[in-house]
Amino acid sequence: MQRTDVVNGLFELFGGCLLWVQFARLRRDRQVKGVYIPAWAFFAGWGFWNLFYYPSLGQWASFGGGLVVAAANVAWLVLAIKLTIRPEVRP
C-alpha cells in the first residue's frame, strides 16, 4: 500500500466522519435549511465516482474512506427527503 493512498484514505475517512456529524445534526434539528443542492450533488457524485476510481488504481485505503463518504451522503439524503416529505415524522 502506498503512503499517498493511506494519506488520501485518511482524508476521505475524516471527511466521511464530518458528513456523519452533519447527518446527526440534521437528525437532531429535523430541518433542511441552508443546503445548496448543486454543491451537495456535485460532491456526492464525486464521492460515488471515487468508489469506481480508487479500485481501478488499486488504492484500497482511499476506497475504504470513500465508502464512509458515500454511505454518509446516502444516509443524509434519505433523511433529508423524509424530513421534507413528512417533517412531523421523527426518524
C-alpha positions as CSV (number, residue, x, y, z in Angstrom):
1,M,0.0,0.0,0.0
2,Q,1.4,3.4,-1.0
3,R,1.9,6.1,1.6
4,T,-0.1,8.6,-0.7
5,D,-3.0,6.1,-0.7
6,V,-3.0,5.9,3.1
7,V,-2.9,9.7,3.5
8,N,-5.7,10.2,0.9
9,G,-7.7,7.4,2.6
10,L,-7.3,9.2,6.0
11,F,-8.6,12.4,4.4
12,E,-11.5,10.5,2.9
13,L,-12.2,8.9,6.3
14,F,-12.1,12.2,8.1
15,G,-14.4,13.8,5.6
16,G,-16.8,10.9,5.9
17,C,-16.8,11.3,9.7
18,L,-17.6,15.0,9.3
19,L,-20.5,14.0,7.0
20,W,-21.8,11.6,9.6
21,V,-21.8,14.6,12.1
22,Q,-23.8,16.5,9.6
23,F,-26.2,13.6,9.4
24,A,-26.5,13.6,13.2
25,R,-27.1,17.4,13.2
26,L,-29.9,17.0,10.6
27,R,-31.5,14.3,12.6
28,R,-31.4,16.4,15.7
29,D,-32.6,19.7,14.1
30,R,-35.1,18.0,11.8
31,Q,-34.9,20.8,9.3
32,V,-33.3,21.0,5.9
33,K,-32.0,24.6,5.7
34,G,-29.1,26.3,4.1
35,V,-28.3,23.5,1.7
36,Y,-27.2,24.4,-1.8
37,I,-28.3,21.4,-3.7
38,P,-26.0,21.7,-6.7
39,A,-22.9,21.8,-4.4
40,W,-24.2,18.8,-2.4
41,A,-25.0,16.9,-5.6
42,F,-21.5,17.6,-7.1
43,F,-19.6,16.4,-4.0
44,A,-21.9,13.4,-3.6
45,G,-21.4,12.5,-7.2
46,W,-17.6,12.9,-6.8
47,G,-17.8,10.6,-3.8
48,F,-19.6,7.9,-5.8
49,W,-17.2,8.3,-8.7
50,N,-14.3,7.6,-6.2
51,L,-15.9,4.2,-5.5
52,F,-15.1,3.3,-9.1
53,Y,-11.9,5.3,-9.5
54,Y,-9.9,4.2,-6.4
55,P,-10.2,0.4,-7.1
56,S,-9.2,1.0,-10.7
57,L,-5.9,2.4,-9.3
58,G,-5.5,-0.2,-6.6
59,Q,-5.9,2.4,-3.9
60,W,-7.8,0.4,-1.3
61,A,-7.2,2.8,1.7
62,S,-8.8,5.6,-0.3
63,F,-11.6,3.3,-1.4
64,G,-12.3,2.4,2.3
65,G,-12.5,6.1,3.2
66,G,-14.7,6.7,0.1
67,L,-17.2,4.1,1.3
68,V,-17.6,6.1,4.5
69,V,-18.2,9.3,2.5
70,A,-20.7,7.6,0.1
71,A,-22.6,5.9,3.0
72,A,-22.9,9.2,4.9
73,N,-24.2,11.0,1.8
74,V,-26.8,8.4,1.1
75,A,-28.0,8.4,4.8
76,W,-28.1,12.3,4.8
77,L,-30.1,12.3,1.5
78,V,-32.6,9.7,2.7
79,L,-33.2,11.6,6.0
80,A,-33.5,14.9,4.2
81,I,-36.1,13.5,1.8
82,K,-38.1,12.0,4.7
83,L,-38.0,15.3,6.6
84,T,-39.0,17.3,3.5
85,I,-41.9,15.0,2.6
86,R,-43.2,14.3,6.2
87,P,-41.5,16.7,8.6
88,E,-43.8,15.6,11.5
89,V,-42.4,12.0,11.5
90,R,-39.5,11.6,13.8
91,P,-36.8,9.4,12.2
